[in-house]
Amino acid sequence: MERIADITLVKITYETDAIGQEIEDEEATRTLTATLHGISRQEWAMAAQTGLNPQGMAFLRDSADYDNEDLLELDGVRYGIYRTYPTEDGGIELYYRRNIGVNARGEET
């Protein structure tokens, strides 16, 4: 099953604090239209074996639209992009997973 949806790509930049720890500096976001697809059983099994929680794939028609963002936001939920795959027609597939845990700001993800 596939659907067209607006997604928000989030790029996080980090800075180093006084004791050498990387801390989140700022977020840059952009909204794009993508085609959302489910993932195959093989993709799900491969990702799950490495401890990931795969959710789906977003296809962008132009690979230039992707600038190595860390996160994908869809319907108010943030997902981590764990793998990308450029296609022969110049597009790019973004495979995303559910991030589980607490971020640096103490917010549940």
NUSE-970744 format. One record per residue: residue number from 1; residue in one letter; z, x, y of N, C-alpha, C in turn. Coordinates in steps of 0.2 Angstrom, whole numbers, plus 5000, padded with zeros to 4 digits. Layout:
vexse / mivo / n_z / n_x / n_y / ca_z / ca_x / ca_y / c_z / c_x / c_y
NUM / A / Z / X / Y / Z / X / Y / Z / X / Y
...
***
This chain:
vexse / mivo / n_z / n_x / n_y / ca_z / ca_x / ca_y / c_z / c_x / c_y
1 / M / 5000 / 5004 / 4994 / 5000 / 5000 / 5000 / 5000 / 5004 / 5006
2 / E / 4996 / 5002 / 5011 / 4996 / 5006 / 5017 / 4997 / 5002 / 5023
3 / R / 4999 / 5004 / 5029 / 4999 / 5001 / 5035 / 4998 / 5005 / 5041
4 / I / 4996 / 5002 / 5046 / 4996 / 5006 / 5053 / 5002 / 5005 / 5057
5 / A / 5005 / 5011 / 5059 / 5011 / 5010 / 5063 / 5012 / 5015 / 5068
6 / D / 5015 / 5014 / 5073 / 5017 / 5019 / 5078 / 5023 / 5024 / 5076
7 / I / 5022 / 5030 / 5076 / 5027 / 5035 / 5074 / 5029 / 5039 / 5080
8 / T / 5035 / 5042 / 5080 / 5037 / 5046 / 5085 / 5038 / 5053 / 5081
9 / L / 5035 / 5058 / 5084 / 5036 / 5065 / 5081 / 5041 / 5068 / 5086
10 / V / 5046 / 5072 / 5083 / 5052 / 5075 / 5086 / 5052 / 5082 / 5085
11 / K / 5051 / 5086 / 5090 / 5052 / 5093 / 5090 / 5058 / 5096 / 5093
12 / I / 5062 / 5099 / 5089 / 5069 / 5101 / 5092 / 5069 / 5109 / 5093
13 / T / 5071 / 5111 / 5099 / 5071 / 5118 / 5100 / 5079 / 5120 / 5100
14 / Y / 5080 / 5126 / 5098 / 5087 / 5129 / 5097 / 5088 / 5135 / 5102
15 / E / 5094 / 5136 / 5104 / 5096 / 5142 / 5107 / 5102 / 5145 / 5103
16 / T / 5103 / 5151 / 5105 / 5109 / 5155 / 5102 / 5115 / 5155 / 5106
17 / D / 5120 / 5153 / 5104 / 5127 / 5153 / 5108 / 5130 / 5160 / 5108
18 / A / 5135 / 5161 / 5111 / 5139 / 5167 / 5112 / 5141 / 5171 / 5106
19 / I / 5142 / 5167 / 5100 / 5144 / 5170 / 5094 / 5138 / 5171 / 5089
20 / G / 5132 / 5169 / 5091 / 5126 / 5170 / 5087 / 5124 / 5164 / 5083
21 / Q / 5127 / 5158 / 5084 / 5125 / 5152 / 5081 / 5119 / 5149 / 5084
22 / E / 5115 / 5146 / 5080 / 5109 / 5142 / 5083 / 5112 / 5135 / 5085
23 / I / 5111 / 5133 / 5091 / 5113 / 5126 / 5093 / 5107 / 5122 / 5096
24 / E / 5107 / 5116 / 5095 / 5101 / 5112 / 5097 / 5101 / 5112 / 5105
25 / D / 5095 / 5114 / 5107 / 5094 / 5114 / 5114 / 5091 / 5108 / 5117
26 / E / 5086 / 5106 / 5115 / 5082 / 5100 / 5118 / 5078 / 5097 / 5112
27 / E / 5076 / 5091 / 5114 / 5071 / 5087 / 5109 / 5065 / 5085 / 5113
28 / A / 5059 / 5086 / 5111 / 5053 / 5084 / 5114 / 5050 / 5078 / 5109
29 / T / 5048 / 5073 / 5112 / 5046 / 5067 / 5107 / 5039 / 5065 / 5110
30 / R / 5035 / 5063 / 5105 / 5028 / 5060 / 5106 / 5027 / 5054 / 5102
31 / T / 5024 / 5049 / 5104 / 5022 / 5043 / 5100 / 5015 / 5043 / 5098
32 / L / 5013 / 5043 / 5092 / 5006 / 5042 / 5089 / 5005 / 5037 / 5084
33 / T / 4999 / 5035 / 5083 / 4998 / 5030 / 5078 / 4996 / 5033 / 5072
34 / A / 4999 / 5031 / 5066 / 4997 / 5034 / 5060 / 4996 / 5029 / 5055
35 / T / 4993 / 5031 / 5049 / 4992 / 5027 / 5043 / 4998 / 5029 / 5038
36 / L / 5002 / 5024 / 5036 / 5008 / 5025 / 5032 / 5006 / 5024 / 5025
37 / H / 5007 / 5028 / 5020 / 5006 / 5027 / 5013 / 5012 / 5028 / 5009
38 / G / 5013 / 5025 / 5003 / 5018 / 5027 / 4999 / 5016 / 5034 / 4995
39 / I / 5020 / 5037 / 4991 / 5019 / 5043 / 4988 / 5018 / 5042 / 4981
40 / S / 5014 / 5046 / 4978 / 5013 / 5046 / 4970 / 5019 / 5047 / 4966
41 / R / 5020 / 5045 / 4960 / 5025 / 5047 / 4956 / 5026 / 5054 / 4955
42 / Q / 5020 / 5058 / 4955 / 5020 / 5065 / 4954 / 5024 / 5068 / 4960
43 / E / 5022 / 5066 / 4966 / 5024 / 5069 / 4973 / 5032 / 5067 / 4973
44 / W / 5034 / 5061 / 4971 / 5041 / 5059 / 4971 / 5045 / 5064 / 4966
45 / A / 5042 / 5065 / 4960 / 5046 / 5069 / 4955 / 5047 / 5076 / 4957
46 / M / 5041 / 5079 / 4960 / 5041 / 5086 / 4962 / 5047 / 5087 / 4968
47 / A / 5047 / 5082 / 4973 / 5051 / 5083 / 4978 / 5058 / 5081 / 4976
48 / A / 5059 / 5077 / 4972 / 5066 / 5075 / 4969 / 5069 / 5081 / 4965
49 / Q / 5065 / 5084 / 4962 / 5067 / 5090 / 4958 / 5070 / 5096 / 4962
50 / T / 5068 / 5096 / 4968 / 5071 / 5101 / 4973 / 5076 / 5098 / 4977
51 / G / 5079 / 5092 / 4976 / 5084 / 5089 / 4979 / 5082 / 5085 / 4986
52 / L / 5076 / 5084 / 4987 / 5074 / 5080 / 4992 / 5074 / 5073 / 4991
53 / N / 5074 / 5069 / 4996 / 5074 / 5061 / 4995 / 5067 / 5059 / 4998
54 / P / 5062 / 5059 / 4995 / 5055 / 5058 / 4998 / 5055 / 5050 / 4999
55 / Q / 5051 / 5049 / 5005 / 5051 / 5042 / 5007 / 5043 / 5039 / 5007
56 / G / 5039 / 5044 / 5010 / 5032 / 5042 / 5011 / 5028 / 5047 / 5014
57 / M / 5022 / 5045 / 5016 / 5017 / 5050 / 5019 / 5014 / 5046 / 5025
58 / A / 5013 / 5050 / 5031 / 5010 / 5047 / 5037 / 5004 / 5051 / 5037
59 / F / 4998 / 5048 / 5038 / 4992 / 5052 / 5039 / 4990 / 5051 / 5047
60 / L / 4988 / 5057 / 5049 / 4985 / 5057 / 5056 / 4978 / 5059 / 5056
61 / R / 4974 / 5056 / 5059 / 4967 / 5057 / 5059 / 4965 / 5064 / 5061
62 / D / 4968 / 5067 / 5066 / 4967 / 5073 / 5069 / 4973 / 5078 / 5068
63 / S / 4971 / 5084 / 5064 / 4977 / 5088 / 5063 / 4980 / 5091 / 5069
64 / A / 4976 / 5091 / 5075 / 4978 / 5094 / 5081 / 4984 / 5090 / 5084
65 / D / 4985 / 5084 / 5082 / 4990 / 5079 / 5084 / 4997 / 5082 / 5082
66 / Y / 4997 / 5086 / 5077 / 5003 / 5088 / 5074 / 5005 / 5095 / 5076
67 / D / 5011 / 5096 / 5079 / 5012 / 5103 / 5082 / 5019 / 5105 / 5079
68 / N / 5019 / 5105 / 5073 / 5025 / 5108 / 5069 / 5031 / 5105 / 5071
69 / E / 5031 / 5098 / 5072 / 5037 / 5094 / 5073 / 5042 / 5094 / 5067
70 / D / 5048 / 5094 / 5068 / 5053 / 5094 / 5063 / 5055 / 5087 / 5060
71 / L / 5054 / 5082 / 5064 / 5056 / 5075 / 5062 / 5051 / 5070 / 5064
72 / L / 5051 / 5064 / 5060 / 5047 / 5059 / 5061 / 5051 / 5053 / 5062
73 / E / 5050 / 5049 / 5067 / 5054 / 5043 / 5068 / 5050 / 5037 / 5067
74 / L / 5052 / 5032 / 5062 / 5048 / 5026 / 5061 / 5053 / 5020 / 5060
75 / D / 5052 / 5015 / 5064 / 5056 / 5009 / 5064 / 5063 / 5011 / 5066
76 / G / 5065 / 5016 / 5070 / 5071 / 5017 / 5072 / 5075 / 5022 / 5068
77 / V / 5072 / 5024 / 5062 / 5075 / 5028 / 5057 / 5072 / 5035 / 5058
78 / R / 5076 / 5041 / 5058 / 5073 / 5047 / 5058 / 5072 / 5050 / 5051
79 / Y / 5067 / 5054 / 5049 / 5065 / 5057 / 5043 / 5063 / 5064 / 5044
80 / G / 5065 / 5068 / 5040 / 5063 / 5075 / 5040 / 5056 / 5076 / 5037
81 / I / 5052 / 5080 / 5040 / 5045 / 5081 / 5037 / 5046 / 5088 / 5033
82 / Y / 5045 / 5086 / 5026 / 5046 / 5092 / 5022 / 5040 / 5095 / 5019
83 / R / 5034 / 5092 / 5020 / 5028 / 5095 / 5018 / 5022 / 5093 / 5022
84 / T / 5017 / 5097 / 5024 / 5011 / 5094 / 5027 / 5005 / 5097 / 5023
85 / Y / 5000 / 5093 / 5023 / 4994 / 5094 / 5020 / 4987 / 5093 / 5024
86 / P / 4984 / 5098 / 5026 / 4978 / 5097 / 5030 / 4972 / 5094 / 5025
87 / T / 4968 / 5089 / 5027 / 4963 / 5086 / 5023 / 4956 / 5089 / 5025
88 / E / 4952 / 5088 / 5021 / 4945 / 5090 / 5022 / 4941 / 5087 / 5028
89 / D / 4943 / 5081 / 5030 / 4940 / 5078 / 5036 / 4943 / 5079 / 5042
90 / G / 4948 / 5084 / 5043 / 4951 / 5086 / 5049 / 4958 / 5083 / 5050
91 / G / 4960 / 5078 / 5046 / 4966 / 5075 / 5047 / 4972 / 5079 / 5044
92 / I / 4978 / 5076 / 5044 / 4984 / 5080 / 5041 / 4988 / 5074 / 5038
93 / E / 4991 / 5076 / 5032 / 4996 / 5071 / 5029 / 5003 / 5074 / 5030
94 / L / 5007 / 5070 / 5033 / 5014 / 5072 / 5034 / 5019 / 5069 / 5029
95 / Y / 5022 / 5072 / 5024 / 5026 / 5070 / 5019 / 5033 / 5070 / 5022
96 / Y / 5037 / 5064 / 5022 / 5043 / 5064 / 5025 / 5048 / 5061 / 5020
97 / R / 5055 / 5063 / 5022 / 5060 / 5062 / 5017 / 5066 / 5059 / 5022
98 / R / 5071 / 5056 / 5018 / 5077 / 5054 / 5022 / 5082 / 5060 / 5022
99 / N / 5084 / 5061 / 5028 / 5089 / 5066 / 5029 / 5096 / 5063 / 5028
100 / I / 5100 / 5066 / 5024 / 5106 / 5063 / 5023 / 5112 / 5068 / 5025
101 / G / 5116 / 5066 / 5029 / 5122 / 5070 / 5031 / 5124 / 5069 / 5038
102 / V / 5126 / 5074 / 5042 / 5129 / 5073 / 5048 / 5125 / 5079 / 5052
103 / N / 5122 / 5077 / 5058 / 5119 / 5082 / 5062 / 5124 / 5086 / 5067
104 / A / 5122 / 5091 / 5071 / 5126 / 5095 / 5075 / 5130 / 5091 / 5080
105 / R / 5128 / 5085 / 5082 / 5132 / 5081 / 5086 / 5137 / 5077 / 5083
106 / G / 5138 / 5077 / 5076 / 5142 / 5073 / 5073 / 5140 / 5066 / 5071
107 / E / 5133 / 5065 / 5072 / 5130 / 5058 / 5071 / 5128 / 5058 / 5064
108 / E / 5129 / 5053 / 5060 / 5127 / 5052 / 5054 / 5119 / 5051 / 5053
109 / T / 5116 / 5054 / 5049 / 5109 / 5054 / 5048 / 5107 / 5051 / 5042
***
